[in-house]
Protein backbone atom coordinates (compact mmCIF):
# COMPACT_ATOMS: atom_id res chain seq x y z
CA UNK A 1 0.00 0.00 0.00
CA UNK A 2 1.38 3.38 -0.97
CA UNK A 3 1.85 5.91 1.83
CA UNK A 4 -0.60 8.32 0.15
CA UNK A 5 -3.27 5.59 0.16
CA UNK A 6 -2.58 4.89 3.80
CA UNK A 7 -3.11 8.54 4.79
CA UNK A 8 -6.27 8.72 2.68
CA UNK A 9 -7.68 5.78 4.64
CA UNK A 10 -6.59 7.33 7.94
CA UNK A 11 -8.41 10.55 7.01
CA UNK A 12 -11.57 8.61 6.16
CA UNK A 13 -11.54 6.75 9.47
CA UNK A 14 -10.47 9.52 11.85
CA UNK A 15 -10.87 12.76 9.93
CA UNK A 16 -8.04 14.78 8.36
CA UNK A 17 -7.09 16.79 11.45
CA UNK A 18 -7.45 14.07 14.09
CA UNK A 19 -5.74 11.36 12.04
CA UNK A 20 -2.41 13.22 12.19
CA UNK A 21 -2.67 13.77 15.95
CA UNK A 22 -3.73 10.16 16.54
CA UNK A 23 -0.83 8.93 14.38
CA UNK A 24 1.60 10.84 16.60
CA UNK A 25 0.16 9.82 19.97
CA UNK A 26 -1.54 6.40 19.86
CA UNK A 27 0.71 3.37 20.33
CA UNK A 28 -0.56 0.55 18.12
CA UNK A 29 -1.09 -2.73 19.95
CA UNK A 30 0.88 -5.52 18.37
CA UNK A 31 3.40 -3.12 16.84
CA UNK A 32 4.35 -1.20 19.98
CA UNK A 33 4.93 2.03 18.08
CA UNK A 34 2.85 4.99 17.01
CA UNK A 35 1.88 5.21 13.34
CA UNK A 36 4.57 7.85 12.75
CA UNK A 37 7.21 5.78 14.53
CA UNK A 38 6.23 2.65 12.63
CA UNK A 39 6.47 4.45 9.29
CA UNK A 40 9.88 5.86 10.24
CA UNK A 41 11.02 2.39 11.33
CA UNK A 42 10.10 0.97 7.93
CA UNK A 43 7.13 -1.12 9.02
CA UNK A 44 5.02 -2.02 5.97
CA UNK A 45 2.06 0.36 5.65
CA UNK A 46 -0.28 -2.59 5.10
CA UNK A 47 0.73 -3.98 8.50
CA UNK A 48 0.26 -0.56 10.11
CA UNK A 49 -3.17 -0.25 8.48
CA UNK A 50 -4.22 -3.64 9.88
CA UNK A 51 -3.17 -2.50 13.36
CA UNK A 52 -5.11 0.76 12.92
CA UNK A 53 -8.19 -1.23 11.87
CA UNK A 54 -7.92 -3.46 14.91
CA UNK A 55 -7.49 -0.50 17.26
CA UNK A 56 -10.36 1.52 15.79
CA UNK A 57 -12.62 -1.46 15.04
CA UNK A 58 -13.13 -0.57 11.38
CA UNK A 59 -12.93 -3.05 8.51
CA UNK A 60 -9.58 -3.19 6.75
CA UNK A 61 -11.39 -3.18 3.41
CA UNK A 62 -12.64 0.38 3.96
CA UNK A 63 -11.78 1.46 0.43
C-alpha positions in Angstrom: 0.0 0.0 0.0 1.4 3.4 -1.0 1.8 5.9 1.8 -0.6 8.3 0.1 -3.3 5.6 0.2 -2.6 4.9 3.8 -3.1 8.5 4.8 -6.3 8.7 2.7 -7.7 5.8 4.6 -6.6 7.3 7.9 -8.4 10.5 7.0 -11.6 8.6 6.2 -11.5 6.8 9.5 -10.5 9.5 11.9 -10.9 12.8 9.9 -8.0 14.8 8.4 -7.1 16.8 11.5 -7.4 14.1 14.1 -5.7 11.4 12.0 -2.4 13.2 12.2 -2.7 13.8 15.9 -3.7 10.2 16.5 -0.8 8.9 14.4 1.6 10.8 16.6 0.2 9.8 20.0 -1.5 6.4 19.9 0.7 3.4 20.3 -0.6 0.6 18.1 -1.1 -2.7 20.0 0.9 -5.5 18.4 3.4 -3.1 16.8 4.3 -1.2 20.0 4.9 2.0 18.1 2.8 5.0 17.0 1.9 5.2 13.3 4.6 7.8 12.8 7.2 5.8 14.5 6.2 2.6 12.6 6.5 4.5 9.3 9.9 5.9 10.2 11.0 2.4 11.3 10.1 1.0 7.9 7.1 -1.1 9.0 5.0 -2.0 6.0 2.1 0.4 5.7 -0.3 -2.6 5.1 0.7 -4.0 8.5 0.3 -0.6 10.1 -3.2 -0.3 8.5 -4.2 -3.6 9.9 -3.2 -2.5 13.4 -5.1 0.8 12.9 -8.2 -1.2 11.9 -7.9 -3.5 14.9 -7.5 -0.5 17.3 -10.4 1.5 15.8 -12.6 -1.5 15.0 -13.1 -0.6 11.4 -12.9 -3.1 8.5 -9.6 -3.2 6.8 -11.4 -3.2 3.4 -12.6 0.4 4.0 -11.8 1.5 0.4 
